């Protein structure tokens, strides 16, 4: 069985959507980068549907998540979503392992 990290890398390379649970909330998102922030393995994703601790904007929102906190991860085909609001550099990941190619 593939690990969450392996599944997320596959989704990033192939621009696939993922569905999962994180912090008790169901999320639908497109992962863009995975790597390390200190000793924590993070994924930077654009969440376009599902739930969040705060109301999710209609256009979606960037999310930084600890890969170990993700459960019930599923990779699936679907439209690719990304944010257009790149107002500041990401600070989710210091050492990027894999990132989406444009």
C-alpha positions as CSV (number, residue, x, y, z in Angstrom):
1,X,0.0,0.0,0.0
2,X,1.3,3.4,-1.0
3,X,2.0,6.0,1.7
4,X,0.3,9.4,1.8
5,X,3.6,11.0,0.7
6,X,3.9,8.6,-2.3
7,X,0.2,9.2,-3.3
8,X,0.6,13.0,-3.0
9,X,3.8,13.0,-5.1
10,X,1.9,11.0,-7.8
11,X,-0.9,13.5,-7.7
12,X,1.5,16.5,-8.0
13,X,3.4,15.0,-10.9
14,X,0.2,14.1,-12.8
15,X,-1.9,17.1,-11.7
16,X,-4.6,15.0,-10.0
17,X,-7.1,15.9,-7.3
18,X,-7.1,14.4,-3.9
19,X,-9.8,13.9,-1.3
20,X,-8.9,13.4,2.3
21,X,-9.6,14.3,5.9
22,X,-7.4,16.7,7.8
23,X,-8.1,18.1,11.3
24,X,-11.5,16.3,11.2
25,X,-12.6,18.1,8.0
26,X,-13.3,16.5,4.6
27,X,-11.3,18.3,1.9
28,X,-11.0,18.3,-1.9
29,X,-7.8,19.8,-3.2
30,X,-5.1,19.9,-5.8
31,X,-1.6,19.4,-4.2
32,X,1.1,21.6,-5.7
33,X,4.3,20.9,-3.7
34,X,5.5,18.5,-1.0
35,X,8.6,18.6,1.1
36,X,10.1,19.5,4.5
37,X,9.7,22.4,6.9
38,X,12.2,21.5,9.6
39,X,11.4,17.9,10.6
40,X,7.8,18.1,9.4
41,X,6.7,16.7,6.1
42,X,4.3,19.2,4.5
43,X,2.1,19.4,1.4
44,X,1.0,22.7,-0.1
45,X,-2.4,22.4,-1.8
46,X,-5.2,24.5,-3.2
47,X,-8.4,23.4,-1.5
48,X,-11.4,24.0,-3.9
49,X,-14.2,22.1,-2.1
50,X,-15.1,20.4,1.2
51,X,-14.9,21.7,4.7
52,X,-12.5,23.8,6.7
53,X,-12.3,25.2,10.2
54,X,-13.2,28.6,8.7
55,X,-15.6,29.1,5.8
56,X,-13.8,28.2,2.5
57,X,-13.9,31.0,0.0
58,X,-16.0,30.2,-3.1
59,X,-12.8,30.4,-5.3
60,X,-10.8,28.1,-3.0
61,X,-7.9,28.7,-0.7
62,X,-4.2,27.6,-0.2
63,X,-3.6,25.1,2.6
64,X,-0.4,23.9,4.2
65,X,-0.8,20.5,5.9
66,X,1.3,18.0,7.8
67,X,1.3,14.9,5.6
68,X,1.1,12.7,8.7
69,X,-2.2,14.4,9.8
70,X,-3.9,13.4,6.5
71,X,-6.2,10.4,6.6
72,X,-8.4,8.5,4.1
73,X,-6.5,10.0,1.1
74,X,-7.8,9.2,-2.4
75,X,-6.2,10.4,-5.6
76,X,-8.6,11.0,-8.5
77,X,-8.9,12.6,-11.9
78,X,-10.7,15.9,-12.3
79,X,-10.3,19.6,-13.1
80,X,-7.0,21.1,-11.9
81,X,-7.4,24.1,-9.6
82,X,-4.8,26.6,-8.5
83,X,-4.9,30.0,-6.9
84,X,-4.5,33.2,-8.8
85,X,-3.7,35.2,-5.6
86,X,0.0,34.8,-5.4
87,X,0.6,37.9,-3.2
88,X,3.4,36.5,-1.2
89,X,5.9,33.6,-1.4
90,X,4.9,30.3,0.2
91,X,6.3,29.6,3.7
92,X,4.9,26.0,4.0
93,X,8.0,24.2,2.7
94,X,11.7,25.0,3.0
95,X,13.0,21.9,1.1
96,X,10.8,21.0,-1.8
97,X,10.9,17.4,-2.9
98,X,8.3,17.6,-5.7
99,X,6.4,20.5,-7.1
100,X,3.8,20.9,-9.9
101,X,5.2,21.7,-13.4
102,X,3.5,24.4,-15.4
